[in-house]
Amino acid sequence: MAKSPTSRSHSRVPVSCFLYYLGEGLVGTGKVCDLSVNGWRIEGDKPVTVGMKLTLRVFLPDQPKAIDIEGVTVQWTKDRQFGLEIANVNAHAMARIREFVESMVKASDSSRVA
C-alpha cells in the first residue's frame, strides 16, 4: 500500500457516481467517492495494485453520456478504496470533468453562504 496523498493542488468534491474500470485481465465496477480534475478516490469491487494502469468509463450525475478515460494510474490502495491520478486525458473529457468539478464547488460554496 502506498501513501495516501495529503496536499492537493485542485479542489476535491464529494460525489457518488458509477464507473467501470478496466486493467490487464480486470473488469471492475464501483463508484467515484470524490474527485478533482487530476485525482479521484474510488470504491471498487475488484482489487487493484499501486502503479496499475486503468481505463475508466465514468457516469457523472445528470449527464447523459459517459466519459471514457485511458491511461489512469493507481496511486494508493486501502481495502476496497483506491486513489487514481488522472493524466493525459483528451481535451473534451477534461473539459467535461473541469466543468463538473467547478459546478460542484460553486454549489458547495453557495450552500455554505446560505
Backbone as XML, in Angstrom:
<?xml version="1.0"?>
<chain id="A" units="angstrom">
  <residue number="1" name="MET">
    <atom name="N" x="0.852" y="-1.180" z="0.000"/>
    <atom name="CA" x="0.000" y="0.000" z="0.000"/>
    <atom name="C" x="0.887" y="1.229" z="0.000"/>
  </residue>
  <residue number="2" name="ALA">
    <atom name="N" x="0.604" y="2.153" z="-0.894"/>
    <atom name="CA" x="1.353" y="3.403" z="-0.974"/>
    <atom name="C" x="0.684" y="4.436" z="-0.089"/>
  </residue>
  <residue number="3" name="LYS">
    <atom name="N" x="1.396" y="5.510" z="0.141"/>
    <atom name="CA" x="0.851" y="6.564" z="0.993"/>
    <atom name="C" x="-0.285" y="7.281" z="0.301"/>
  </residue>
  <residue number="4" name="SER">
    <atom name="N" x="-1.231" y="7.716" z="1.084"/>
    <atom name="CA" x="-2.359" y="8.488" z="0.583"/>
    <atom name="C" x="-1.933" y="9.937" z="0.456"/>
  </residue>
  <residue number="5" name="PRO">
    <atom name="N" x="-2.286" y="10.611" z="-0.641"/>
    <atom name="CA" x="-1.871" y="11.998" z="-0.797"/>
    <atom name="C" x="-2.500" y="12.886" z="0.269"/>
  </residue>
  <residue number="6" name="THR">
    <atom name="N" x="-1.726" y="13.872" z="0.741"/>
    <atom name="CA" x="-2.238" y="14.743" z="1.787"/>
    <atom name="C" x="-2.448" y="16.169" z="1.318"/>
  </residue>
  <residue number="7" name="SER">
    <atom name="N" x="-1.640" y="16.668" z="0.401"/>
    <atom name="CA" x="-1.845" y="18.031" z="-0.082"/>
    <atom name="C" x="-2.385" y="17.985" z="-1.502"/>
  </residue>
  <residue number="8" name="ARG">
    <atom name="N" x="-3.310" y="18.876" z="-1.810"/>
    <atom name="CA" x="-3.972" y="18.861" z="-3.109"/>
    <atom name="C" x="-3.822" y="20.214" z="-3.776"/>
  </residue>
  <residue number="9" name="SER">
    <atom name="N" x="-3.591" y="20.172" z="-5.085"/>
    <atom name="CA" x="-3.477" y="21.415" z="-5.838"/>
    <atom name="C" x="-4.796" y="21.823" z="-6.481"/>
  </residue>
  <residue number="10" name="HIS">
    <atom name="N" x="-5.800" y="20.939" z="-6.457"/>
    <atom name="CA" x="-7.105" y="21.223" z="-7.031"/>
    <atom name="C" x="-8.195" y="20.901" z="-6.015"/>
  </residue>
  <residue number="11" name="SER">
    <atom name="N" x="-9.330" y="21.586" z="-6.149"/>
    <atom name="CA" x="-10.465" y="21.314" z="-5.271"/>
    <atom name="C" x="-10.962" y="19.899" z="-5.502"/>
  </residue>
  <residue number="12" name="ARG">
    <atom name="N" x="-11.231" y="19.200" z="-4.422"/>
    <atom name="CA" x="-11.776" y="17.847" z="-4.487"/>
    <atom name="C" x="-13.203" y="17.908" z="-3.980"/>
  </residue>
  <residue number="13" name="VAL">
    <atom name="N" x="-14.133" y="17.309" z="-4.719"/>
    <atom name="CA" x="-15.541" y="17.377" z="-4.358"/>
    <atom name="C" x="-16.086" y="15.973" z="-4.095"/>
  </residue>
  <residue number="14" name="PRO">
    <atom name="N" x="-16.937" y="15.844" z="-3.070"/>
    <atom name="CA" x="-17.561" y="14.547" z="-2.816"/>
    <atom name="C" x="-18.650" y="14.280" z="-3.853"/>
  </residue>
  <residue number="15" name="VAL">
    <atom name="N" x="-18.672" y="13.069" z="-4.381"/>
    <atom name="CA" x="-19.682" y="12.668" z="-5.357"/>
    <atom name="C" x="-20.019" y="11.200" z="-5.118"/>
  </residue>
  <residue number="16" name="SER">
    <atom name="N" x="-20.983" y="10.729" z="-5.838"/>
    <atom name="CA" x="-21.274" y="9.303" z="-5.869"/>
    <atom name="C" x="-21.739" y="9.003" z="-7.275"/>
  </residue>
  <residue number="17" name="CYS">
    <atom name="N" x="-20.791" y="8.591" z="-8.112"/>
    <atom name="CA" x="-21.167" y="8.260" z="-9.480"/>
    <atom name="C" x="-20.549" y="6.924" z="-9.882"/>
  </residue>
  <residue number="18" name="PHE">
    <atom name="N" x="-21.291" y="6.200" z="-10.677"/>
    <atom name="CA" x="-20.940" y="4.855" z="-11.113"/>
    <atom name="C" x="-19.813" y="4.892" z="-12.135"/>
  </residue>
  <residue number="19" name="LEU">
    <atom name="N" x="-18.952" y="3.860" z="-12.097"/>
    <atom name="CA" x="-17.939" y="3.716" z="-13.128"/>
    <atom name="C" x="-17.588" y="2.251" z="-13.330"/>
  </residue>
  <residue number="20" name="TYR">
    <atom name="N" x="-17.036" y="1.985" z="-14.509"/>
    <atom name="CA" x="-16.363" y="0.733" z="-14.809"/>
    <atom name="C" x="-14.883" y="1.045" z="-14.851"/>
  </residue>
  <residue number="21" name="TYR">
    <atom name="N" x="-14.051" y="0.106" z="-14.402"/>
    <atom name="CA" x="-12.614" y="0.266" z="-14.577"/>
    <atom name="C" x="-12.035" y="-1.028" z="-15.129"/>
  </residue>
  <residue number="22" name="LEU">
    <atom name="N" x="-11.131" y="-0.865" z="-16.079"/>
    <atom name="CA" x="-10.556" y="-1.998" z="-16.779"/>
    <atom name="C" x="-9.045" y="-1.911" z="-16.725"/>
  </residue>
  <residue number="23" name="GLY">
    <atom name="N" x="-8.410" y="-3.047" z="-16.441"/>
    <atom name="CA" x="-6.955" y="-3.159" z="-16.465"/>
    <atom name="C" x="-6.597" y="-4.484" z="-17.098"/>
  </residue>
  <residue number="24" name="GLU">
    <atom name="N" x="-5.325" y="-4.870" z="-17.002"/>
    <atom name="CA" x="-4.912" y="-6.145" z="-17.574"/>
    <atom name="C" x="-5.648" y="-7.289" z="-16.887"/>
  </residue>
  <residue number="25" name="GLY">
    <atom name="N" x="-6.542" y="-7.965" z="-17.615"/>
    <atom name="CA" x="-7.285" y="-9.090" z="-17.073"/>
    <atom name="C" x="-8.266" y="-8.718" z="-15.976"/>
  </residue>
  <residue number="26" name="LEU">
    <atom name="N" x="-8.687" y="-7.472" z="-15.920"/>
    <atom name="CA" x="-9.535" y="-6.997" z="-14.841"/>
    <atom name="C" x="-10.661" y="-6.131" z="-15.384"/>
  </residue>
  <residue number="27" name="VAL">
    <atom name="N" x="-11.883" y="-6.433" z="-14.966"/>
    <atom name="CA" x="-13.030" y="-5.570" z="-15.229"/>
    <atom name="C" x="-13.753" y="-5.402" z="-13.910"/>
  </residue>
  <residue number="28" name="GLY">
    <atom name="N" x="-13.803" y="-4.160" z="-13.414"/>
    <atom name="CA" x="-14.439" y="-3.891" z="-12.143"/>
    <atom name="C" x="-15.486" y="-2.812" z="-12.264"/>
  </residue>
  <residue number="29" name="THR">
    <atom name="N" x="-16.356" y="-2.770" z="-11.277"/>
    <atom name="CA" x="-17.330" y="-1.687" z="-11.176"/>
    <atom name="C" x="-17.168" y="-1.046" z="-9.808"/>
  </residue>
  <residue number="30" name="GLY">
    <atom name="N" x="-17.625" y="0.186" z="-9.722"/>
    <atom name="CA" x="-17.522" y="0.867" z="-8.447"/>
    <atom name="C" x="-18.150" y="2.232" z="-8.509"/>
  </residue>
  <residue number="31" name="LYS">
    <atom name="N" x="-17.758" y="3.048" z="-7.531"/>
    <atom name="CA" x="-18.260" y="4.416" z="-7.525"/>
    <atom name="C" x="-17.120" y="5.367" z="-7.220"/>
  </residue>
  <residue number="32" name="VAL">
    <atom name="N" x="-17.225" y="6.537" z="-7.820"/>
    <atom name="CA" x="-16.302" y="7.617" z="-7.519"/>
    <atom name="C" x="-16.821" y="8.254" z="-6.236"/>
  </residue>
  <residue number="33" name="CYS">
    <atom name="N" x="-15.981" y="8.318" z="-5.196"/>
    <atom name="CA" x="-16.380" y="8.890" z="-3.905"/>
    <atom name="C" x="-16.055" y="10.374" z="-3.826"/>
  </residue>
  <residue number="34" name="ASP">
    <atom name="N" x="-14.929" y="10.764" z="-4.390"/>
    <atom name="CA" x="-14.615" y="12.176" z="-4.545"/>
    <atom name="C" x="-13.675" y="12.329" z="-5.713"/>
  </residue>
  <residue number="35" name="LEU">
    <atom name="N" x="-13.657" y="13.535" z="-6.278"/>
    <atom name="CA" x="-12.848" y="13.750" z="-7.464"/>
    <atom name="C" x="-12.385" y="15.187" z="-7.551"/>
  </residue>
  <residue number="36" name="SER">
    <atom name="N" x="-11.292" y="15.344" z="-8.288"/>
    <atom name="CA" x="-10.797" y="16.651" z="-8.700"/>
    <atom name="C" x="-10.423" y="16.493" z="-10.160"/>
  </residue>
  <residue number="37" name="VAL">
    <atom name="N" x="-9.873" y="17.528" z="-10.752"/>
    <atom name="CA" x="-9.526" y="17.414" z="-12.168"/>
    <atom name="C" x="-8.339" y="16.480" z="-12.390"/>
  </residue>
  <residue number="38" name="ASN">
    <atom name="N" x="-7.564" y="16.193" z="-11.335"/>
    <atom name="CA" x="-6.415" y="15.322" z="-11.562"/>
    <atom name="C" x="-6.308" y="14.133" z="-10.612"/>
  </residue>
  <residue number="39" name="GLY">
    <atom name="N" x="-7.257" y="13.951" z="-9.705"/>
    <atom name="CA" x="-7.192" y="12.810" z="-8.809"/>
    <atom name="C" x="-8.567" y="12.406" z="-8.312"/>
  </residue>
  <residue number="40" name="TRP">
    <atom name="N" x="-8.770" y="11.103" z="-8.181"/>
    <atom name="CA" x="-10.070" y="10.583" z="-7.782"/>
    <atom name="C" x="-9.892" y="9.514" z="-6.716"/>
  </residue>
  <residue number="41" name="ARG">
    <atom name="N" x="-10.884" y="9.407" z="-5.827"/>
    <atom name="CA" x="-10.943" y="8.304" z="-4.870"/>
    <atom name="C" x="-12.112" y="7.408" z="-5.279"/>
  </residue>
  <residue number="42" name="ILE">
    <atom name="N" x="-11.800" y="6.131" z="-5.450"/>
    <atom name="CA" x="-12.761" y="5.155" z="-5.965"/>
    <atom name="C" x="-12.996" y="4.075" z="-4.909"/>
  </residue>
  <residue number="43" name="GLU">
    <atom name="N" x="-14.221" y="3.584" z="-4.846"/>
    <atom name="CA" x="-14.522" y="2.382" z="-4.090"/>
    <atom name="C" x="-14.952" y="1.340" z="-5.113"/>
  </residue>
  <residue number="44" name="GLY">
    <atom name="N" x="-14.190" y="0.257" z="-5.219"/>
    <atom name="CA" x="-14.445" y="-0.706" z="-6.278"/>
    <atom name="C" x="-14.682" y="-2.117" z="-5.795"/>
  </residue>
  <residue number="45" name="ASP">
    <atom name="N" x="-15.173" y="-2.946" z="-6.705"/>
    <atom name="CA" x="-15.469" y="-4.338" z="-6.365"/>
    <atom name="C" x="-14.338" y="-5.304" z="-6.712"/>
  </residue>
  <residue number="46" name="LYS">
    <atom name="N" x="-13.330" y="-4.849" z="-7.442"/>
    <atom name="CA" x="-12.183" y="-5.689" z="-7.796"/>
    <atom name="C" x="-10.911" y="-5.015" z="-7.289"/>
  </residue>
  <residue number="47" name="PRO">
    <atom name="N" x="-9.997" y="-5.793" z="-6.705"/>
    <atom name="CA" x="-8.770" y="-5.204" z="-6.180"/>
    <atom name="C" x="-7.833" y="-4.730" z="-7.300"/>
  </residue>
  <residue number="48" name="VAL">
    <atom name="N" x="-7.123" y="-3.652" z="-7.015"/>
    <atom name="CA" x="-6.118" y="-3.117" z="-7.926"/>
    <atom name="C" x="-4.811" y="-2.986" z="-7.148"/>
  </residue>
  <residue number="49" name="THR">
    <atom name="N" x="-3.726" y="-2.731" z="-7.857"/>
    <atom name="CA" x="-2.430" y="-2.553" z="-7.208"/>
    <atom name="C" x="-1.840" y="-1.199" z="-7.595"/>
  </residue>
  <residue number="50" name="VAL">
    <atom name="N" x="-1.010" y="-0.678" z="-6.719"/>
    <atom name="CA" x="-0.351" y="0.597" z="-6.972"/>
    <atom name="C" x="0.484" y="0.485" z="-8.248"/>
  </residue>
  <residue number="51" name="GLY">
    <atom name="N" x="0.358" y="1.493" z="-9.107"/>
    <atom name="CA" x="1.084" y="1.518" z="-10.372"/>
    <atom name="C" x="0.309" y="0.941" z="-11.540"/>
  </residue>
  <residue number="52" name="MET">
    <atom name="N" x="-0.775" y="0.250" z="-11.261"/>
    <atom name="CA" x="-1.601" y="-0.352" z="-12.317"/>
    <atom name="C" x="-2.197" y="0.748" z="-13.195"/>
  </residue>
  <residue number="53" name="LYS">
    <atom name="N" x="-2.222" y="0.506" z="-14.491"/>
    <atom name="CA" x="-2.854" y="1.424" z="-15.445"/>
    <atom name="C" x="-4.264" y="0.937" z="-15.715"/>
  </residue>
  <residue number="54" name="LEU">
    <atom name="N" x="-5.214" y="1.873" z="-15.662"/>
    <atom name="CA" x="-6.617" y="1.536" z="-15.867"/>
    <atom name="C" x="-7.231" y="2.408" z="-16.949"/>
  </residue>
  <residue number="55" name="THR">
    <atom name="N" x="-8.310" y="1.910" z="-17.519"/>
    <atom name="CA" x="-9.188" y="2.677" z="-18.384"/>
    <atom name="C" x="-10.520" y="2.798" z="-17.648"/>
  </residue>
  <residue number="56" name="LEU">
    <atom name="N" x="-11.100" y="3.993" z="-17.653"/>
    <atom name="CA" x="-12.341" y="4.238" z="-16.930"/>
    <atom name="C" x="-13.470" y="4.586" z="-17.880"/>
  </residue>
  <residue number="57" name="ARG">
    <atom name="N" x="-14.669" y="4.222" z="-17.498"/>
    <atom name="CA" x="-15.899" y="4.732" z="-18.107"/>
    <atom name="C" x="-16.728" y="5.239" z="-16.947"/>
  </residue>
  <residue number="58" name="VAL">
    <atom name="N" x="-16.876" y="6.568" z="-16.862"/>
    <atom name="CA" x="-17.483" y="7.226" z="-15.718"/>
    <atom name="C" x="-18.807" y="7.849" z="-16.125"/>
  </residue>
  <residue number="59" name="PHE">
    <atom name="N" x="-19.809" y="7.671" z="-15.268"/>
    <atom name="CA" x="-21.135" y="8.221" z="-15.492"/>
    <atom name="C" x="-21.381" y="9.326" z="-14.469"/>
  </residue>
  <residue number="60" name="LEU">
    <atom name="N" x="-21.141" y="10.571" z="-14.859"/>
    <atom name="CA" x="-21.341" y="11.703" z="-13.954"/>
    <atom name="C" x="-22.832" y="11.957" z="-13.769"/>
  </residue>
  <residue number="61" name="PRO">
    <atom name="N" x="-23.225" y="12.407" z="-12.573"/>
    <atom name="CA" x="-24.641" y="12.676" z="-12.318"/>
    <atom name="C" x="-25.216" y="13.701" z="-13.296"/>
  </residue>
  <residue number="62" name="ASP">
    <atom name="N" x="-26.440" y="13.464" z="-13.716"/>
    <atom name="CA" x="-27.183" y="14.382" z="-14.588"/>
    <atom name="C" x="-26.514" y="14.627" z="-15.929"/>
  </residue>
  <residue number="63" name="GLN">
    <atom name="N" x="-25.649" y="13.713" z="-16.375"/>
    <atom name="CA" x="-25.050" y="13.839" z="-17.697"/>
    <atom name="C" x="-25.389" y="12.588" z="-18.495"/>
  </residue>
  <residue number="64" name="PRO">
    <atom name="N" x="-25.921" y="12.769" z="-19.698"/>
    <atom name="CA" x="-26.425" y="11.627" z="-20.457"/>
    <atom name="C" x="-25.342" y="10.713" z="-21.038"/>
  </residue>
  <residue number="65" name="LYS">
    <atom name="N" x="-24.142" y="11.246" z="-21.231"/>
    <atom name="CA" x="-23.097" y="10.467" z="-21.890"/>
    <atom name="C" x="-21.933" y="10.217" z="-20.937"/>
  </residue>
  <residue number="66" name="ALA">
    <atom name="N" x="-21.452" y="8.972" z="-20.911"/>
    <atom name="CA" x="-20.312" y="8.606" z="-20.068"/>
    <atom name="C" x="-19.040" y="9.274" z="-20.579"/>
  </residue>
  <residue number="67" name="ILE">
    <atom name="N" x="-18.063" y="9.389" z="-19.687"/>
    <atom name="CA" x="-16.731" y="9.887" z="-20.051"/>
    <atom name="C" x="-15.778" y="8.696" z="-20.023"/>
  </residue>
  <residue number="68" name="ASP">
    <atom name="N" x="-15.040" y="8.499" z="-21.123"/>
    <atom name="CA" x="-14.033" y="7.442" z="-21.196"/>
    <atom name="C" x="-12.660" y="8.068" z="-20.992"/>
  </residue>
  <residue number="69" name="ILE">
    <atom name="N" x="-11.881" y="7.482" z="-20.081"/>
    <atom name="CA" x="-10.550" y="7.997" z="-19.765"/>
    <atom name="C" x="-9.567" y="6.833" z="-19.787"/>
  </residue>
  <residue number="70" name="GLU">
    <atom name="N" x="-8.499" y="6.973" z="-20.551"/>
    <atom name="CA" x="-7.482" y="5.923" z="-20.657"/>
    <atom name="C" x="-6.203" y="6.347" z="-19.943"/>
  </residue>
  <residue number="71" name="GLY">
    <atom name="N" x="-5.397" y="5.364" z="-19.561"/>
    <atom name="CA" x="-4.083" y="5.642" z="-19.005"/>
    <atom name="C" x="-4.090" y="6.243" z="-17.612"/>
  </residue>
  <residue number="72" name="VAL">
    <atom name="N" x="-5.045" y="5.856" z="-16.789"/>
    <atom name="CA" x="-5.139" y="6.333" z="-15.413"/>
    <atom name="C" x="-4.255" y="5.437" z="-14.540"/>
  </residue>
  <residue number="73" name="THR">
    <atom name="N" x="-3.530" y="6.020" z="-13.585"/>
    <atom name="CA" x="-2.611" y="5.263" z="-12.748"/>
    <atom name="C" x="-3.097" y="5.183" z="-11.307"/>
  </residue>
  <residue number="74" name="VAL">
    <atom name="N" x="-3.086" y="3.973" z="-10.750"/>
    <atom name="CA" x="-3.444" y="3.772" z="-9.346"/>
    <atom name="C" x="-2.298" y="4.293" z="-8.480"/>
  </residue>
  <residue number="75" name="GLN">
    <atom name="N" x="-2.609" y="5.225" z="-7.563"/>
    <atom name="CA" x="-1.606" y="5.853" z="-6.701"/>
    <atom name="C" x="-1.522" y="5.222" z="-5.316"/>
  </residue>
  <residue number="76" name="TRP">
    <atom name="N" x="-2.657" y="4.762" z="-4.798"/>
    <atom name="CA" x="-2.685" y="4.149" z="-3.466"/>
    <atom name="C" x="-3.893" y="3.229" z="-3.369"/>
  </residue>
  <residue number="77" name="THR">
    <atom name="N" x="-3.841" y="2.297" z="-2.446"/>
    <atom name="CA" x="-4.963" y="1.399" z="-2.191"/>
    <atom name="C" x="-5.139" y="1.236" z="-0.682"/>
  </residue>
  <residue number="78" name="LYS">
    <atom name="N" x="-6.374" y="1.045" z="-0.276"/>
    <atom name="CA" x="-6.689" y="0.724" z="1.118"/>
    <atom name="C" x="-8.027" y="0.011" z="1.121"/>
  </residue>
  <residue number="79" name="ASP">
    <atom name="N" x="-8.015" y="-1.260" z="1.484"/>
    <atom name="CA" x="-9.212" y="-2.091" z="1.462"/>
    <atom name="C" x="-9.818" y="-2.049" z="0.054"/>
  </residue>
  <residue number="80" name="ARG">
    <atom name="N" x="-11.073" y="-1.656" z="-0.053"/>
    <atom name="CA" x="-11.736" y="-1.607" z="-1.359"/>
    <atom name="C" x="-11.615" y="-0.242" z="-2.022"/>
  </residue>
  <residue number="81" name="GLN">
    <atom name="N" x="-10.917" y="0.688" z="-1.390"/>
    <atom name="CA" x="-10.766" y="2.030" z="-1.964"/>
    <atom name="C" x="-9.388" y="2.187" z="-2.588"/>
  </residue>
  <residue number="82" name="PHE">
    <atom name="N" x="-9.319" y="3.053" z="-3.593"/>
    <atom name="CA" x="-8.036" y="3.355" z="-4.211"/>
    <atom name="C" x="-8.068" y="4.748" z="-4.812"/>
  </residue>
  <residue number="83" name="GLY">
    <atom name="N" x="-6.893" y="5.320" z="-4.930"/>
    <atom name="CA" x="-6.758" y="6.660" z="-5.496"/>
    <atom name="C" x="-6.166" y="6.597" z="-6.879"/>
  </residue>
  <residue number="84" name="LEU">
    <atom name="N" x="-6.662" y="7.454" z="-7.747"/>
    <atom name="CA" x="-6.212" y="7.484" z="-9.138"/>
    <atom name="C" x="-5.652" y="8.841" z="-9.487"/>
  </residue>
  <residue number="85" name="GLU">
    <atom name="N" x="-4.587" y="8.848" z="-10.276"/>
    <atom name="CA" x="-4.080" y="10.082" z="-10.859"/>
    <atom name="C" x="-4.574" y="10.137" z="-12.299"/>
  </residue>
  <residue number="86" name="ILE">
    <atom name="N" x="-5.252" y="11.238" z="-12.623"/>
    <atom name="CA" x="-5.796" y="11.416" z="-13.962"/>
    <atom name="C" x="-4.810" y="12.272" z="-14.753"/>
  </residue>
  <residue number="87" name="ALA">
    <atom name="N" x="-4.222" y="11.701" z="-15.786"/>
    <atom name="CA" x="-3.263" y="12.430" z="-16.619"/>
    <atom name="C" x="-3.474" y="12.019" z="-18.075"/>
  </residue>
  <residue number="88" name="ASN">
    <atom name="N" x="-3.037" y="12.847" z="-18.981"/>
    <atom name="CA" x="-3.138" y="12.548" z="-20.415"/>
    <atom name="C" x="-4.566" y="12.272" z="-20.868"/>
  </residue>
  <residue number="89" name="VAL">
    <atom name="N" x="-5.495" y="13.068" z="-20.377"/>
    <atom name="CA" x="-6.903" y="12.922" z="-20.749"/>
    <atom name="C" x="-7.165" y="13.763" z="-21.989"/>
  </residue>
  <residue number="90" name="ASN">
    <atom name="N" x="-7.997" y="13.262" z="-22.899"/>
    <atom name="CA" x="-8.291" y="14.060" z="-24.084"/>
    <atom name="C" x="-8.995" y="15.354" z="-23.676"/>
  </residue>
  <residue number="91" name="ALA">
    <atom name="N" x="-8.875" y="16.361" z="-24.501"/>
    <atom name="CA" x="-9.348" y="17.707" z="-24.166"/>
    <atom name="C" x="-10.852" y="17.751" z="-23.886"/>
  </residue>
  <residue number="92" name="HIS">
    <atom name="N" x="-11.641" y="17.022" z="-24.653"/>
    <atom name="CA" x="-13.094" y="17.029" z="-24.458"/>
    <atom name="C" x="-13.460" y="16.438" z="-23.097"/>
  </residue>
  <residue number="93" name="ALA">
    <atom name="N" x="-12.863" y="15.290" z="-22.750"/>
    <atom name="CA" x="-13.146" y="14.661" z="-21.457"/>
    <atom name="C" x="-12.694" y="15.566" z="-20.316"/>
  </residue>
  <residue number="94" name="MET">
    <atom name="N" x="-11.511" y="16.179" z="-20.440"/>
    <atom name="CA" x="-11.016" y="17.064" z="-19.392"/>
    <atom name="C" x="-11.928" y="18.271" z="-19.216"/>
  </residue>
  <residue number="95" name="ALA">
    <atom name="N" x="-12.439" y="18.815" z="-20.304"/>
    <atom name="CA" x="-13.352" y="19.956" z="-20.215"/>
    <atom name="C" x="-14.620" y="19.561" z="-19.464"/>
  </residue>
  <residue number="96" name="ARG">
    <atom name="N" x="-15.150" y="18.385" z="-19.732"/>
    <atom name="CA" x="-16.348" y="17.923" z="-19.025"/>
    <atom name="C" x="-16.076" y="17.717" z="-17.537"/>
  </residue>
  <residue number="97" name="ILE">
    <atom name="N" x="-14.920" y="17.161" z="-17.203"/>
    <atom name="CA" x="-14.568" y="16.945" z="-15.798"/>
    <atom name="C" x="-14.402" y="18.286" z="-15.083"/>
  </residue>
  <residue number="98" name="ARG">
    <atom name="N" x="-13.675" y="19.209" z="-15.700"/>
    <atom name="CA" x="-13.471" y="20.542" z="-15.104"/>
    <atom name="C" x="-14.805" y="21.244" z="-14.865"/>
  </residue>
  <residue number="99" name="GLU">
    <atom name="N" x="-15.664" y="21.218" z="-15.856"/>
    <atom name="CA" x="-16.975" y="21.864" z="-15.747"/>
    <atom name="C" x="-17.788" y="21.252" z="-14.600"/>
  </residue>
  <residue number="100" name="PHE">
    <atom name="N" x="-17.761" y="19.934" z="-14.495"/>
    <atom name="CA" x="-18.488" y="19.256" z="-13.436"/>
    <atom name="C" x="-17.930" y="19.627" z="-12.062"/>
  </residue>
  <residue number="101" name="VAL">
    <atom name="N" x="-16.602" y="19.558" z="-11.901"/>
    <atom name="CA" x="-15.970" y="19.892" z="-10.616"/>
    <atom name="C" x="-16.264" y="21.341" z="-10.242"/>
  </residue>
  <residue number="102" name="GLU">
    <atom name="N" x="-16.124" y="22.259" z="-11.202"/>
    <atom name="CA" x="-16.387" y="23.668" z="-10.917"/>
    <atom name="C" x="-17.835" y="23.890" z="-10.500"/>
  </residue>
  <residue number="103" name="SER">
    <atom name="N" x="-18.776" y="23.212" z="-11.140"/>
    <atom name="CA" x="-20.183" y="23.379" z="-10.764"/>
    <atom name="C" x="-20.435" y="22.828" z="-9.363"/>
  </residue>
  <residue number="104" name="MET">
    <atom name="N" x="-19.782" y="21.734" z="-9.002"/>
    <atom name="CA" x="-19.932" y="21.162" z="-7.661"/>
    <atom name="C" x="-19.313" y="22.069" z="-6.604"/>
  </residue>
  <residue number="105" name="VAL">
    <atom name="N" x="-18.157" y="22.663" z="-6.909"/>
    <atom name="CA" x="-17.504" y="23.584" z="-5.966"/>
    <atom name="C" x="-18.381" y="24.819" z="-5.754"/>
  </residue>
  <residue number="106" name="LYS">
    <atom name="N" x="-18.926" y="25.362" z="-6.837"/>
    <atom name="CA" x="-19.802" y="26.542" z="-6.721"/>
    <atom name="C" x="-21.049" y="26.215" z="-5.913"/>
  </residue>
  <residue number="107" name="ALA">
    <atom name="N" x="-21.649" y="25.053" z="-6.159"/>
    <atom name="CA" x="-22.849" y="24.648" z="-5.413"/>
    <atom name="C" x="-22.522" y="24.491" z="-3.931"/>
  </residue>
  <residue number="108" name="SER">
    <atom name="N" x="-21.363" y="23.921" z="-3.638"/>
    <atom name="CA" x="-20.944" y="23.740" z="-2.252"/>
    <atom name="C" x="-20.693" y="25.078" z="-1.573"/>
  </residue>
  <residue number="109" name="ASP">
    <atom name="N" x="-20.024" y="25.994" z="-2.284"/>
    <atom name="CA" x="-19.751" y="27.328" z="-1.735"/>
    <atom name="C" x="-21.049" y="28.099" z="-1.466"/>
  </residue>
  <residue number="110" name="SER">
    <atom name="N" x="-22.000" y="28.015" z="-2.389"/>
    <atom name="CA" x="-23.249" y="28.763" z="-2.219"/>
    <atom name="C" x="-24.093" y="28.169" z="-1.087"/>
  </residue>
  <residue number="111" name="SER">
    <atom name="N" x="-23.995" y="26.862" z="-0.856"/>
    <atom name="CA" x="-24.759" y="26.264" z="0.248"/>
    <atom name="C" x="-24.159" y="26.637" z="1.598"/>
  </residue>
  <residue number="112" name="ARG">
    <atom name="N" x="-22.855" y="26.917" z="1.657"/>
    <atom name="CA" x="-22.225" y="27.352" z="2.900"/>
    <atom name="C" x="-22.613" y="28.774" z="3.249"/>
  </residue>
  <residue number="113" name="VAL">
    <atom name="N" x="-22.808" y="29.611" z="2.218"/>
    <atom name="CA" x="-23.150" y="31.016" z="2.432"/>
    <atom name="C" x="-24.595" y="31.159" z="2.881"/>
  </residue>
  <residue number="114" name="ALA">
    <atom name="N" x="-25.466" y="30.308" z="2.350"/>
    <atom name="CA" x="-26.903" y="30.403" z="2.641"/>
    <atom name="C" x="-27.227" y="30.086" z="4.075"/>
  </residue>
</chain>
